[in-house]
Amino acid sequence: MYLEHFGLNQKPFSIAPDPSFIYLSEKHREALAHLMYGLESDGGFVLVTGEVGTGKTTLLRNLIAQVPDNQDVAFILNPRLTVRELLESLCDELSIDYPTESPLSIKQYIDRLNRHLLHVHSQNRSTVMIIDEAQNLSPAVLEQIRLLTNLETNERKLLRIILIGQPELGVTLDRHELRQLAQRITARYHLEALDSDDIHAYISHRMRISGASAEVFTRSARRLIYRQTQGIPRLINVLCDRCLLGAYVDGVHRVNRRIVSQAAREAFSSNKFRRWRLPVSLGLAITVFVSLILILTPSNPWSVVFSRSSSPPAEVAVRSLQPGTTNPNPDASGSLAEVGVAANEKTALATPAPEPISISETVGESNQVETPDPVNAVVSLSGLSSNIDRGFQAAYDSVYLAWGIAGGSPRLRCEIDTQTILRCLRGYGDLAELERLNRPAVLELWDHATDPFFAALLSISDANYTLEIDGNVHVVSGSAIRQHWFGNYTVLWRAPPGFNRAIQLGHSGTQVEWLRQQLESLAYLAPTNGDRALFDHNLGDALKQFQRSRQLRPDGIAGPNSLIQLHSRADIPVAKLRVAR
């Protein structure tokens, strides 16, 4: 639509991973160098992680274009596979025949693969397996991938392996049971978003490739684009494309701050919610008034939830009235699809949400709800969800309610943001990991149906777990959960002010000042009269010391796991599972 208006021969900001548009910042060059090393190394794994939208897939397309002629590549795009499906996909990619009528045993697949790799090696060729979106690999599949590296001759490994995924992949590989695989990683790199200095070069590069002969985006427009996207290339593309469309509609040939602001509202905001947004003061008054009515009405079930706490604080009202927009949030050490209920950050932080009452305790005090008997805990979860969405909405509503947010979860849940307080940490682990995180969680469970069902994990007491499924409370045993749960969870957590990605050496801002304050309060760091908003080596060393004390990877990077533990240790009001011993 706007190509002729700007004299372009193609769209400059498509979100497709087109290698011809690749812009190699210093970070992207380093990531590409690690990928090239994976093609040339004689064994082990190469691991490249990065937040959603930072350009991993574009780098991968560029890498594949540079594969030498004497190398075969098995490219796995869909890693949500069983061990057998992974081996079949690998055979398909390498043109290895296997019977489709009756599946082979795992050993038979590996034997065929080994014979093929030995034959390829004898012809002075090599084989590399590249797995994209590897954060979706299950521990069982990761262990099988490790075993594939045992296919070797006396001189070298027969299969080179490159894993590319989101930051939670690194968290998964740090699990104790996967330490053998982690030890075989010979090179790892985390790709971060573009710096503010890269924005001008990135936008100019893509416009120039598309045929632009003049500068279209003003300097102030580029600065605002960086603030709106935090340097994530995919979000830059989305916003810049909308900016060009806006300039075309206005009949101008320069994109200024006004056009960027309007484009950001259209690209990143929820029109449905924005249309009904009320002034904060009026919305706050209405919400507090309604909440008081709910609390004081004896027959209303909501009064049970707040029976031990005061009326919802200011942040609850602001969040329920002001849902957010798409989150560009890059984070190096946690799962990164993060989101929450949008709020005015200062208002929300001034009045923290109340710590929730565990469901098991709440139910025990209510005369309207039958109390589950922990002694006769549910031993099977089959058939507990009959809802059309398999309990998805209800599970998120329950977790938000555990945080004191009585309006239910946002419609888009973990896909919206701008300035958010609650974030979503998606992960893959076990019950012990959820107990360490100590936050209410949504669990993805499986039964006989083709689609999963969902449960809210709200409390842990001894060996019993309190779940809410479709609004019904069940006390279940750990073995009952493990029969239906393969490790996928989403935890809601509170981020510090100004947080938009993992905090590390060289960063500055309110989030660094917050981090410093917490470590000082826990006596891991001595107070300083210097620049408190700068992440220096002293702060990094203190963070590593704290991470070691909490059995976290001591990398000196404050991602979701470290920040969650800091909130718990610093006695900040947060929603917890209230583990009882």
N, C-alpha and C positions, 0 to 999 in steps of 0.2 A: 504494500500500500504506500509506504513512504520511500521506496527505493529511488524512484525517479525524482522525487522532491529533493533528495540529498545527493543525487548523481551516483548512486551505489549500484553495483552489479549483482550483489547478493546480500542477504541479511547478515549483519556483522555480529549479532548477539544471539544466535541460536544456542539453545542449551544442549544440542546434540554434540557428542564428543568428537568433533571433526579435527583430525590431526593437523590439517592445513592451517588452522587458526591457533595452534598451540603457542602460548606465550611462556617462555622459560624464565621465570624469575630465578633468583639465586637458589631459593628453596626447591623449586621445581627441577632445576638442573641437578641438585644434589639427589633428589628422589630418583630422577631418571638414571643417574650414575649408579645408584644402588640396584635398580632394575637391570641395567646392562651387566652389572657384576653377577647377577643371578643367572644370566645367560652363559656367562663364561666360567663360573666357579665349577670346581670338581666335586662338590658335595655340599650337604647341609641345606638349610632353608635361607631364603632371603625374605624378610618381612617389611612391607611398607604399609603404614597406616595413615589415616587422615580423616578429618571430619567430612560429613556429607557436603558435596559440592565444591571441594577444594581442588578438584582436577585429577583425581587418581585414574579414572577411566580414560580420560584424554591422554594422559601419559602412557597408559597401557596400550592404547591404539598406536601411539607413536613408537612404542617399543616393538610391537609386532611388525611394524613396517621395516624395522632394522634387524630382524632375525636373519642370521646368515643362512646361506643355501644348504649348508651341511648340518642343519639342525631341524628336528621335528618338534612341533609345539602342540601340546594338548591343552586347549583353552576351556576351562570349566567356568561357565557363566552362572549356573544355578547350583549353589552349594548346599541347598536344603535337600540332602540326599542321605540315604542309608549307606552303610558300608558297601553292600552289593551294588547299589545304584552308582556309587562313585566309581567302582571298578569297571562297571559296564560303560559308564561315560568315558572313562579313560581309554578303554578298548575301542569305543566308537571313534574317538578323536584320532587314535593312532592306527585305525583300520585293521584292528585285530579281530578275527572272526571268533564268534562264540555262539552256541545254540540258543535260540530265543524261545523254543517251545518249552524246555525245562531248564530252569536256572541251574548254573553250576554252583559248586561249593566255593567258599572264599579261597581255599587253597588252589582249586582248579583255575580260577581267574588269575591268581597271582602267578601260577606256573606258566600260563600262556603269556602273560605280560613279561615275565622274566625271559622266556625264550625269544620274544620279539626284541626286547632291549639288547640282549646279547648279540642277536643277528645284526641289529642296527650298529652296535658298537664295532662289530667286525668289519663294517663297511666305512669305518672312520666317521661315523655320524654320531650326533648326541641328541638326547631327548630332554625336553623341559616341560614341566606341567605348571601352568599358571592358573591360579584360582582367584577369581574376583569375588568381592563381597564375602570374603572368607570368615567374617564375624558370624555368619550363619552356620558354620560347620559345628556339628555336635562333637563332644569329647571323644565319642567312640570313633567317629570318622577321622578326627585329628590323630588319634592313636594309630589308626590304620595307615594314614599318610606317613606317619613316622616310620612305620614298619616297611613302607615302600623304599625308604632310603637304605634299607639293608640289602637291596638288590644291587650288587656291586661285583666288580672284578678285584684282583689283587691291587690294581693301581688306582681305580677311581669308581665313584658312584655311577650307576647307569641312568639314574633319573634325577634331574635337577628340579627343584621346586621353588616357586615364587608364590607367596601368599600376599594378597592385597585386600585390605578391609578397613572398617571403621575402628575407632580407638578401642572399643570393647574387645576386639580381637586380642590386643595385647594383654588385657585383663584376663581373658580366658587362658591364654598361654602361660600366665603366671600362676595358675592353679597348681597345687602341690602334685596332683596326680598326672599332670602334663609336664613335669619338670624335665623328663627325658627329651621330650620334643623341644622344649625351650632351650636346652643346652646345645641343640643342633642348629640353632639359628646363628648363622655366620655373619649376617649383616642385617641391621634393622634401621629404619628411618621413619620419622613421623612428619608428614607433610602438613604444614600449617597454612593458614590463609595468607593472602597477599598483605604486605605492609602498605601503609598509606603512601609511601613513596612510589609504589608500583602501580598505583591506580592510573596515573596519567599515561604511563607507558603501555599498560594493558589496554586501556580504551583506545588509545591512538593506534596501537598495533592492529587491533581488530577492524577499526574503521579504515585503516590504510589498505589492508588486505581486501576489503570490500569495495575499494575504489574511491574512497573519499579523498578529495584534493585539498580540503581546508579543515581547520580545527572546528569541530561542532560543539563540543562540551566546554563550557567556561571553567576556569580554575575553581571558582567557588562551587560550581555544580559538581565537579569531581570530588571535592572535599566532602560535600554532603552525601554523595553516592557511597563514599567509604564509610561514613558514619552509619548510614542506613544498612549497609551490607556486611560491615566488619571485615571486608576484604575477601569474602567467599566468592570465587569466580562465578559459580552458578547463579547466585543472587545478583551479582553485578550484571550478568547477562539479562536476567529477567527485568531488572530495573531499567537498564539502558535501553532495552528494546521498547519498553513502555514510554520512556522519555522521548525517543525518536518519533513514536506515534503521536505523543502529545504535542511535540513541536510541529509536526505535519498538520495536525488538526488546527493549531493556532496560526498556521501559515508563516512560521518563522524558521530561520535556518541555524539558529543557535539555541542550545539547551542551557537554560539558566537555573538558578536555585528554585525559582517558583515552579518551573516545570518538573524538576526532580521531586519536590515536595508533593506535588499533586500525583505524580506517577507512583511514588512510594505508598501513598494512601490507597491507590487503586490496586497496586500489585501485592501489598503485604497486609492490608487490613481486611477484616470481615465486613462486607457491606451489610450483611443481615444484622449483625450486632451494632454496627455504627449507626444505622438508621434509628435504632431505638435507644441510643446512649443518652442518659440523663445527665444533667450537671451533677458533679460529685457530691456537693453539699446536699442537694435535694434527694439524690439517690441514697446517700448515707442515712439521712433522716428517715426515709421510708423504710429502708431495710432494718434499721434498729427498731423502729416501731413494730414492724411485722414480727421480728424476732422475739420481742418482749411478749407479744400476744401468744406466740407459739409456746414460749417457755412457761407462761403463767396459766395456760389452759391445761387442766389436769388430764383431760381425756385425749389430748393430742400426743401421739407417739413421739413427736420431736422433743417434747419436754423431757423424755427419758434420756436422750442423747446429751442434753445440756444440764442434767440434774446436778452435776458436780462442778459446773463452771458458770461463769458470768455470761451475759449476753455476748454474741459474737462481736469481736473487736472491729476497729475501723477497717483493717485490711480486708476482712471478710466481705464487708459491704462494698468496698471499692472493687474488689476482684469480681464479685458476682455481677456487678453492673458494667464492668469494662473489660470484656474479653479481649485478648491480645491478637497478634498477627504472627505470621510465619517467622520461626526462630532461625536466625543465621548462626546460632551458637556453636563455634568450634571449640572442642575440648579434647585435650590430648590424652587424658588418662581414664576417661570414663566412657560410657556409652553416649553416644551423642545425640540421639534424638532427644532433645530436651525441650520442655515446654512448661506451661503452667497456666495459671489464671492471671491475666495481665492486671497490673495495678500501678498506681502511682507509687514508685519505689520508696520514696521517703516516708509517705504516709504509712505504707505497709510495715516498714521496719520500725517505725515508732511504736506500733502496737502489735506485738507478736501474737500469733495464733495460739489459743490455749492448747495445752497438751491434752489429747483426747482420752476419754475413758475407754478402756478395753471393752470390747463387746461382751466378753464373757461376764465381766463384772456388771455391766449395764443391764444385761438381760436378767441377771439374778435379782435385781431390785425392782423389776417391772412386774406388775400383776397381769399385764396384758399379753406377755410373750412367754411361751413355755421354755423353761430353762433346759438346754441340752445337758445330759448327764455325762460328765467327763469320764466316769468309770466305764460307761458303755459307749465309748467313742465310736463314731461311724468308721467302719472298716472298708467301705467301698463307696466311691463317689459316682458310680454309674447311675445314670437316669435322674440325677439331681437337678439337671437344667433342662427345661422344656421350652424356654423362651425362644422366640424366633431369632434373636441375635445371640443366642447361646450365653446369655448373661453378661455380654460385653459392657453395655452401658451401665448396668446395675453394679458391676464390679468397680468401675471407675467412680461412680457416685458414692459408693461405700468408702473408698479410700479418701476421696475429697472430704467426705463428712468426718472422717477420722482426723483430718486437719482442721476441723471447725468450720468448714465451708458448707453450709447447709443448702445452698442453691443447686447442688449437683455439679457434676463435672462439665466443662465446656463441651460444646458439641463436637469440636474437632480434637479435643484432648491434646495429645502430644504432637500436633502439627501446627500449633499456633503460638505466637509470641510477639512481643517487641521488647519492652522492659518487663520481665517477669520475675516473680519471686519463687514460685514452685516450679521445679523442673522435673522432667521424666528421665530417669536413668534406666535404659533397657539393658538387660544383661542375661547371661546364661550361667547358671551355677547350681548350687544345691541348697538344702535347708539350712546348713551351717552358715553359708554365706549370707542368706537372708537374716539369720539371727545376728550376725556380725553387723550388718547394715542397720538393723533395728529400726526399720521404717515400714509402715503399711505398704503392701505390694499387691499388684494384680498378677495372678498366675494364669498361664495358658495351659489348660488341661485337655486331655484326650480320652474319649471313650469309644464306643462302637461306631459313632457317627463319622462322617467324612470331614466335618469341620470341628475345630476345637470348641470347648466351652471355657468360661472364665470365672474365676473366683477371687474375692478380695481376702487376702491374709491380713487379719486385724490384730491378733495377739497370739502369744506363745506362753504356755504355762506348763512347766515340767515337760512331759513327753506329748502333750496335746496341743493342737493347733486350731485356732478359731477361724473358720472360713465363713464368708457370706456369699451365697450363690443365689442369684435371682431374688435377693432380698430376704432369704431365709438363712438363719444362723445354724452352723453345724460345728460341733467339736469333733475333730477327726484325729486319727493317729498319723504319725509320720509315714508309716508304711502304706497307709491308704493314699496319701498324697503321692508318694513315689510310684504307685501303680499307674497313675494317670498323668504325671508331670515329668517332662523331659528337660526341665531346667530353664525354660524361658520365663522371664519375669519383667515387670516394670515397677520401679520404685519411684515415688514422688519424694522430692527432697527440697530443702530451702537453700538457695544460692545467696552468697554475700552481695552487698550492694556493688553495682558496676560490673558484675561478672558476666562475661560473654564467651570466655574460653578458658582453658586451663591456665593457671597463674604460674609463671616461671621466671627465671633469671632475666633481668632486663626490662620486665614489665613495670608499669607504673599506673597509679590511679587509686580510686577509693577501694577497689577490691584488694589491692596490695596492702593498703593501710589497715583494712579489716583483718587480713591474714596476720599481719604483724601484731595487732592488738590481741588476737586470740592466743598466739604463741607466747606472748608476754604474760598473759593472764595465767597460762599453764606453766610458767617458769621455764619454758624452753628457750627463751630469748630475753636478753637484758634490754631494758628501755634505752632508746637512743634519742639524742637531740638533733640527729641528722635528718635527711629526707625520709620521712616515714612512709611516703607513698611510692618509694622506689624499691623494687625487689633486688637486693644486693646479695653478696655471697654469704653474709652472716645470716640473713633470713633463710637462704637456701639450706644452710647447714642445720639451722634449727628445725626446719620443716623435715629434713631427712631424719633427724633424731626422733621427731614425733612419729614419723611413718614407721620407723623401726619398732617403736614401742607399741604400735598397733598392728604389727605383722603385715604392713603394707610394703609395696616395693619402694625402697628409699631412693627415688629418682629426683627428689627436690622439685617436683611438679605438683601443684595443688589442683588436682582434678576432682570429679564428683566424690570418689571414695574417700579421699583425704578430707575434703570439706565436710562430708557427712560425719566423719569421725570427730572432726574439730567441733562441730556443732554439739555433738553428744557430750564430749569431754568438757566443753566450756559452759555447760549448764544453760545453754540457750533454749528457750521453750520450743520444742519441736514435737511432731507426732511420732510416737515410738510404739513398738510392739509390746512394750512393758513386759519384758521377759521375766518370769518368776522362777526362782530357784528354791 
